[in-house]
Amino acid sequence: MFLEYVEGNNGTINQCYVTASTITCGSSEAGGICGENTSTGYVNNCYVTNTSITGSSIVGGICGELTKNTIKNCYSTALIYKNTGTTATTFGGLVGQKHIKWWNNN
């Protein structure tokens, strides 16, 4: 995971990538670029490739959880897995769990 937690107004993650990695999170909010992003900014021009991401819940290829921001021009080919023995929920190819805005991939 590039960043664990992002918070603040207009916080933007721009032009980041993760490739050929294994990301394992023992708890929730795991993602290739960030685990949890509660900022009101954007995640722009980022990608995750040739990577596996494992977590207990709220796991996504780009971000585990997004609260107020937007994903723009991002993609992920990551393999998403749940930790063994968990009752994991909310997994997604780009985002495990999203609140408020819809993402834009234009």
N, C-alpha and C positions, 0 to 999 in steps of 0.2 A: 504494500500500500504506500503510495507516495505521501499522502497526508492522512493523519488519523481524524482530526476534527478541525473544521473551519467555521469561524463564527464572526459576525460583524456586518455592518452595512456595506453593501456594494463590494464585498469580497469576491474577487474574480480569480479563477484558476484558468490560465491560458497557456496553450501550446505545451502540454505535458504529455508524456507517454510512458507506458510500462510495457516491456516486452521480455519474453523468455524468463518468466518469474513464477515462483510459487508463493502465494499469500495465504497464511493460515491465521485465523482469528479465533480465539477461544470463547469470545462472547459475540454480541450482536454488532451490527453496523460494520460490515466489511465490504470494501470495494477496491477496484484496481487503482483509481486515482485518489479517492478519499473515502473514509469510512462513514462520516457524517458531515453534512454541510448545511448549516443553519443560516448562512448569509443570504442577503437579498441580491447578490450579483449573478454572475454567469460561470458556467464551466464551458469554455470555448476551445475548439480545435484540439481535442485530446483523444487519445486512443489507447487501447489495451489489447495486445496480441500475444499469442503463444504463451498464455498464462493460465494458471489454475488458481481459483479463489475459493477458500473453504471458510465457513463460519456457522455459528449457531442459528442465527436468524437475521433478517434484513441484510441480504447480500446481493450486490449487483456488480456488473462488469465495469462500470465507470464509478458509481457511488453507491454505497450501501443505503444511505438515507439522505434525501434532499427535503428541506423544509420550505424555503421561500424562493429559491433561485431556479434558473433555467439552464438546461443543457442545450448547447448549440454546436452543430458540426462535429459531433463526437461519434465514435464507434467502438465496439468491443467484440472480439472473437474469443473472449475468455471462457473457460469451462468453469461453471458454478457448481459447488458441492456443499452439502450440509454436513456438519460434524456428526459423527456416529453417536447414536444414543440420545440425540436431542429431538425435541418435537418442533423442529424448525418450521418457520413460516416466512412468507414474503421474500421471495427470490425473484430476480429479474435479469435479463440480458444486459440492460443498461443501468437500471436502478432497482434496488430491492424494494424500497418504499418511498413514495413521493407525496408531498403535501402542497396544497394551495395552487401553484401554477402548473400548467402542462409544459412538457419539454418541447423544444423546437429543433428539429434536425434538418433545417433547410440551409 
